[in-house]
Amino acid sequence: QVQLAESGGGLVQAGGSLRLSCAASAMIFSINAMGWYRQAPGKQREFVASITSAHKTNYADSVKGRFTISRDNAKNTAYLQMNSLKPEDTAVYYCNMIGKGYWGQGTQVTVSS
């Protein structure tokens, strides 16, 4: 069983930045792709970004150029650097070990206008 723990969410003004972290409990972190997803109130969960074990990244069009996903395998941790935040980025952000069915509990990000 793998546990994922997100942190770093909070309240920020539009144009601000936040850095989310996702710490994994297992060594298999380093060989698995990781992803960030988000779910806004009344909406379905949507893909935000992913990173493979080889550090290849992919982003949703809505966050390209503003968000950066990264990982530190030595720390079993994935990150999501979010810059130029917009009110429409407000959501609960979840990390996922892609293909393994493991999800974190989520961290709330609220962007005020």
Backbone hydrogen bonds in HBPLUS format (Angstrom, degrees):
<---DONOR---> <-ACCEPTOR-->    atom                        ^
c    i                          cat <-CA-CA->   ^        H-A-AA   ^      H-
h    n   atom  resd res      DA  || num        DHA   H-A  angle D-A-AA Bond
n    s   type  num  typ     dist DA aas  dist angle  dist       angle   num
A0025-SER N   A0003-GLN O   2.97 MM  22  5.25 135.2  2.17 148.8 159.1     1
A0005-ALA N   A0023-ALA O   2.94 MM  18  5.20 154.5  2.00 141.7 150.1     2
A0023-ALA N   A0005-ALA O   2.98 MM  18  5.20 161.8  2.01 141.5 138.7     3
A0007-SER N   A0021-SER O   2.91 MM  14  5.26 139.1  2.08 145.2 149.5     4
A0021-SER N   A0007-SER O   2.88 MM  14  5.26 161.1  1.92 145.7 149.4     5
A0010-GLY N   A0108-GLN O   2.94 MM  98  6.15 113.8  2.39 139.1 157.1     6
A0110-THR N   A0010-GLY O   2.92 MM 100  6.14 170.5  1.93 156.9 156.6     7
A0012-VAL N   A0110-THR O   2.91 MM  98  6.34 158.0  1.96 164.2 171.6     8
A0112-SER N   A0012-VAL O   2.89 MM 100  6.28 154.6  1.96 149.1 156.8     9
A0016-GLY N   A0013-GLN O   2.95 MM   3  5.58 151.9  2.03 144.3 146.8    10
A0014-ALA N   A0112-SER O   2.74 MM  98  5.67 136.1  1.93 171.1 166.8    11
A0015-GLY N   A0085-LEU O   2.72 MM  70  4.88 163.6  1.75 141.9 147.8    12
A0085-LEU N   A0016-GLY O   3.09 MM  69  5.50 175.2  2.09 152.5 152.9    13
A0018-LEU N   A0082-MET O   2.93 MM  64  5.24 149.7  2.02 143.2 153.0    14
A0082-MET N   A0018-LEU O   2.76 MM  64  5.24 169.6  1.77 178.4 177.3    15
A0020-LEU N   A0080-LEU O   2.90 MM  60  4.97 166.0  1.92 140.9 140.1    16
A0080-LEU N   A0020-LEU O   2.91 MM  60  4.97 149.2  2.00 136.5 139.0    17
A0022-CYS N   A0078-ALA O   2.75 MM  56  5.03 139.9  1.91 155.7 157.3    18
A0078-ALA N   A0022-CYS O   2.89 MM  56  5.03 156.7  1.94 139.0 144.8    19
A0024-ALA N   A0076-ASN O   2.81 MM  52  5.41 168.3  1.82 170.1 173.9    20
A0029-PHE N   A0026-ALA O   3.21 MM   3  6.00 163.1  2.24 118.3 121.5    21
A0031-ILE N   A0028-ILE O   3.15 MM   3  5.63 147.1  2.27 112.3 120.7    22
A0032-ASN N   A0029-PHE O   3.16 MM   3  5.44 167.6  2.18 114.7 118.3    23
A0098-ILE N   A0033-ALA O   2.99 MM  65  5.48 133.1  2.22 134.1 145.1    24
A0034-MET N   A0051-ILE O   2.91 MM  17  5.46 158.1  1.95 157.4 159.9    25
A0051-ILE N   A0034-MET O   2.84 MM  17  5.46 151.0  1.93 158.8 166.6    26
A0035-GLY N   A0096-ASN O   2.86 MM  61  5.08 155.8  1.92 150.0 155.3    27
A0096-ASN N   A0035-GLY O   2.85 MM  61  5.08 147.9  1.95 148.6 151.1    28
A0036-TRP N   A0049-ALA O   2.76 MM  13  5.27 160.7  1.80 155.2 157.9    29
A0048-VAL N   A0036-TRP O   2.85 MM  12  5.40 145.7  1.97 158.3 150.6    30
A0049-ALA N   A0036-TRP O   3.22 MM  13  5.27 157.1  2.28 136.0 139.6    31
A0037-TYR N   A0094-TYR O   2.81 MM  57  5.16 162.1  1.84 154.0 159.6    32
A0094-TYR N   A0037-TYR O   2.76 MM  57  5.16 163.5  1.79 142.6 148.5    33
A0038-ARG N   A0046-GLU O   2.90 MM   8  5.45 153.5  1.97 149.6 158.4    34
A0046-GLU N   A0038-ARG O   2.75 MM   8  5.45 162.1  1.78 156.4 160.9    35
A0039-GLN N   A0092-VAL O   2.90 MM  53  5.29 147.0  2.01 140.8 151.6    36
A0092-VAL N   A0039-GLN O   3.02 MM  53  5.29 169.4  2.03 134.3 134.4    37
A0043-LYS N   A0040-ALA O   2.99 MM   3  5.37 156.4  2.04 140.9 138.5    38
A0060-ALA N   A0048-VAL O   2.91 MM  12  5.16 155.3  1.97 147.1 141.8    39
A0050-SER N   A0058-ASN O   2.91 MM   8  5.26 147.4  2.02 146.8 151.1    40
A0058-ASN N   A0050-SER O   3.02 MM   8  5.26 143.5  2.15 144.1 144.6    41
A0052-THR N   A0056-LYS O   2.87 MM   4  5.19 154.1  1.94 140.7 148.9    42
A0055-HIS N   A0052-THR O   2.92 MM   3  4.99 156.1  1.98 109.7 112.0    43
A0063-VAL N   A0060-ALA O   3.06 MM   3  5.70 161.2  2.10 118.7 124.2    44
A0066-ARG N   A0063-VAL O   2.96 MM   3  5.43 160.6  1.99 136.4 139.7    45
A0067-PHE N   A0063-VAL O   3.04 MM   4  5.60 158.1  2.08 163.7 162.0    46
A0083-ASN N   A0066-ARG O   3.00 MM  17  5.14 158.0  2.05 135.3 141.6    47
A0068-THR N   A0081-GLN O   2.81 MM  13  5.03 149.5  1.90 142.5 151.8    48
A0081-GLN N   A0068-THR O   2.81 MM  13  5.03 163.0  1.84 157.2 153.4    49
A0070-SER N   A0079-TYR O   3.15 MM   9  5.20 156.2  2.21 131.3 134.3    50
A0079-TYR N   A0070-SER O   2.85 MM   9  5.20 166.1  1.87 143.4 143.3    51
A0072-ASP N   A0077-THR O   2.82 MM   5  5.42 163.2  1.85 167.1 171.3    52
A0075-LYS N   A0072-ASP O   3.02 MM   3  5.48 143.5  2.16 109.5 119.6    53
A0077-THR N   A0072-ASP O   3.25 MM   5  5.42 171.7  2.26 141.2 142.4    54
A0076-ASN N   A0073-ASN O   3.24 MM   3  4.76 156.9  2.29  92.6  99.6    55
A0089-ASP N   A0086-LYS O   2.86 MM   3  5.39 163.8  1.89 119.7 124.9    56
A0090-THR N   A0087-PRO O   3.07 MM   3  5.65 165.0  2.09 117.9 121.6    57
A0091-ALA N   A0109-VAL O   2.97 MM  18  5.51 146.3  2.08 146.7 157.4    58
A0109-VAL N   A0091-ALA O   2.87 MM  18  5.51 163.4  1.90 160.8 166.3    59
A0093-TYR N   A0107-THR O   2.84 MM  14  5.27 172.3  1.85 148.4 145.9    60
A0107-THR N   A0093-TYR O   2.89 MM  14  5.27 144.0  2.02 137.0 148.4    61
A0104-GLY N   A0095-CYS O   3.09 MM   9  5.55 149.0  2.19 153.8 155.2    62
A0097-MET N   A0102-TYR O   3.03 MM   5  5.38 158.2  2.08 144.3 150.9    63
A0100-LYS N   A0097-MET O   3.07 MM   3  5.71 160.9  2.11 140.1 142.0    64
